[in-house]
Amino acid sequence: MKRYLASVILLVAFSVYFTGVFTEKGSTDLSSLSEAPSASRSFASFKLQPLPLKAQDFPKLTSTEEAHSYLATVHERVTQNWKPSYSVFIPYFDSLNRPYFREHDRAQTVPITNGFQTFQAGKLVTNSISLSTFNDIYSAELTQKVSGSSQDILWDPKMAVFDQNDQMYTVTRMNKNLADAPSYLMLQSKDYGVTWTATPIVGTPTTACVFKNIKTGACQTPELYDIERPYSKEALPTAPAFLHYVGSGKLPGYEKAPSWLGTYGRLYLQPVKDTPEGLKPEAPILISEMAQEIGYRSGGAPKIIHSGEKYFVVWLEATPSYVPKMDQNGQPIVLAPDSSENPFSAIWIAEYNTRTKILAKQELLKTWPVNDTHNQPGIVRASDGTLHVIGGGHGSHFTYTYSLKPDSIASWSQAVPMNTQDSGYKARYSSPNWTGGSQTYISMMIDSKDQIHTVYRQWAHDKSVFDFDYFGALVYQKGSYDKKTKKFVWDVARILVYPNASEYTHWYQLLNLDKQDHLYIEYSNSRPAVPYFFKTADGKAINVSPMLNNALLRSDDEGFTWYFPSDQDFIQSAQDKPIRVPKTRAE
């Protein structure tokens, strides 16, 4: 919750950070597909119910409970008569195409023992994580503390992922009350989440000093992590690998800046082997000493690809050569890119061979603004081994490239902007060389036809929607390889969901595919203003968890139309076969 509150406070200053200009063409064309034929409950574009324009026009809210009650009246559950019984969360799927949702009560933090929900034989089943899972790792006293511990399911990747043997994995991040620093465990289930075994990764009493401070030699625990996740409908080849971020400090000139500006540290890849004796974390491989913070929400694009003997990792590298001037408040003045695209921070890619232990890496794409951790990248792999990489941005242009050789980082196509369509508003960090821009938070997946599906936020202006400078739209865009031109071509982007208010909007969106190439988007429309954030008469800050306000969309036609999936939609998509626990290499 502290991370959420801090981010909310910082968002108040974003309107200055994103100062932009109107363009001649509005954003209406972005939603030109909204009138396309669709099923009665499907849509190509959707408008959330607008909220009052001014704070004084809202009912007087004096508590979190009152804010919750008000938001319930305008949520999609009411306006769209959508009544899911499952915990709304980005679903991941087993080989029978059954979904797995993290169990929660629409709060941002949940007990460690909260497990997963799925549908079996037409019924919603909830399986918890037993305290006995942790008996071999912590003392009896600490194990009892686990029962009262909680973990964040918004900012950290807390989904369940499956390998090709239908073994299920998730990660727990234990609070500091169990040790001097947070500790990380990988949990594995061979019976679809009924029972689990836990493997220490870092920070537990049984793990060695995995990460050391380069200057002092003191043990460190990663502040941030990510795990390998499916980037298509195919399961992972083996247990998921980790990315660990260990902070080093601030770049010169950024000492007083928010955490998302000028922060750098070390990035490690840590493969995990599935052996007859259980999961075995390998020694972490140092990928970069100047990486910027890694992020999960919003966007959550895959950062790790495992193909054969190789791992591929993409990340955002810091630019220490850029030392900003200070404003009167001691904050860095971050320059917009010029016609030479300077200053910028680069997306890098690494290739690690697990057999030879050789690590190769290179700079790949430019992103803007410089030294801004929002510029998170994403990577997917096509069926022919082509690697596709998108460089994120923070109110700027996304950049894109693909590898010219399968499963190799040796050569790449020319980097191009992914979307130059005029949205009606051009934020100041968009490149002056292209139209459009204003893009943030990339989500991406690739389907069985090698079509890349993306979702992201884009600043837009359309006076017929909001009579204000800009609004934050949730935009969908698809791309595919054109056999005639022998080039990868991006389709025209369109607004998928319009926000319920103008100005700053945060979507917290995630994207996934099931075994039948159905697309899923979890999102939560939110902003740093009433009714999501406000202060009571006595000065108490009230902020509403995005998990309270989240919703789930599904597309069965490659992203053309979408709808809010019911329980029955998931039940009908699952294969009608008995549960079978597959044999593993360990057996």
Secondary structure by P-SEA (a helix, b strand, c coil): caaaaaaaaaaccccccccccccccccccccccccccccccccccccccccccccccccccccaaaaaaaaaaacccccccccccccccccccccccbbbbcccccccccccccccccccccbbbbbbbbcccccccccaaaaaaaaabbbbccccccbbbbccccbbbbbbbccccccccbbbbbbbbccccccbbbbbcccccccccccccccccccccccccccccccccccccccbbbbbbbbccccccccccccccbbbbbbbbbbbbbcccccccccccccccccccccccccccccccccccbbbbbbbbbcccbbbbbcccccccccccccccccbbbbbbbbbbcccccccccccccccccccccbbbbbbbcccbbbbbbbbbccbbbbbccccccccccccccccccccccccccccccccccccccccbbbbccccccbbbbbbbbbbbbcccccccbbbbbbbbbbbbcccccbbbbcccccccccccccccccccccccccccbbbbbbbbcccccccccccccbbbbbbbcccbbbbbbbcccccccccccaaaaaaacccccccccccccc
